[in-house]
Amino acid sequence: MKKVLFFAFFAFSLNCVSQNTSNRNQGPVGVQFYFGKKEFVPATVQLSNGKTLMGEVQDFDSPNTVEIIDYGFKPSDLENNINYNRKKIKFRKNAEDTTIQIPADSINYLTHFDTETKEIKEFKRLKILKTKNNGEIEETDRVVFLPLIKKDSINFYGYNMLMQGKYVRTVFYLNNSKDNLAINPLDFSMSDLFKSQDRLGQEVVNSIKVVTNDCPEFQKVLDQKTNFTAEMKKDAMQKYNKMQSDVKEGKKNLKTKKEKTEFESTVFANYYLEPFVKLTESYKSTCK
């Protein structure tokens, strides 16, 4: 289990260091958001009381991509600035209907069809948990809508982060499908990489324990100790280099910058999330 976490740290560290080194002469920290269209779009709103509303929502423009100028902050620093903390959602049954505002705290999740990506997007309202400096988990005052990445017994929500048009990382939150709590297990900045590996590892384990606390047997697996060997590091580097090679080759067959960026983000994101997907698969098999 700890071997799986090692690969997660490895991918995170390489992305942080490479992006920070190539952009060390950039200006101050900044963020640019890519928002969706602001007209009404067909949507289904699932309320907290179990009722379902079918119609259209407006201005639900939470970004699925964030462009950063520098890497010197934690992803959680963006939570209050990105348009995820919506207080009300504009809704109507159809174009002839009167628009009403639905309080965000009465919504469980909503889905809508993205005409650009040709995909159904889900945004769930989640209460954010955070790891303190001492490794303990605490609730925050942040309750935000997050876009779904992968739906399962342990859900993945989040978005991709870019720098100069290149993928940096996927900011993701884990959520047990039985509740509305979410936590980012890799809410680290560059400076956090100077912490001891054991300390960082325990912070991640504590985050995973929060969303898997309904399975004591899996918690025992998380606590098992494993030494990180040179062979593991070599294996991780080989996988990372192969992934970069796959991205380079795949982009040769694409024409537009947008297509290349989307392809790069998809391949990197799948690689970046893979260790945690394996953890959730282990959780499911342990806690049938």
Secondary structure, 3 states (H helix, E strand, C coil): CHHHHHHHHHHHHHHHHHHHHHCCCCCCCCEEEECCCCCCEEEEEEECCCCEEEEEEECCCCCCEEEECCCCCCHHHHCCCCCCCCCEEEEECCCCCCCEEEEHHHEEEEEEEECCCCEEEEEEEEEEEEECCCCCEEEEEEEEEEEEEECCCEEEEEEEEEECCEEEEEEEEEEECCCCEEECCCCCCHHHHHCCHHHHHHHHHHHHHHHCCCCHHHHHHHCCCCCCCHHHHHHHHHHHHHHHHHHHHHHCCCCCHHHHHHHHHHHHHHHHHHHHHHHHHHHHHHCC
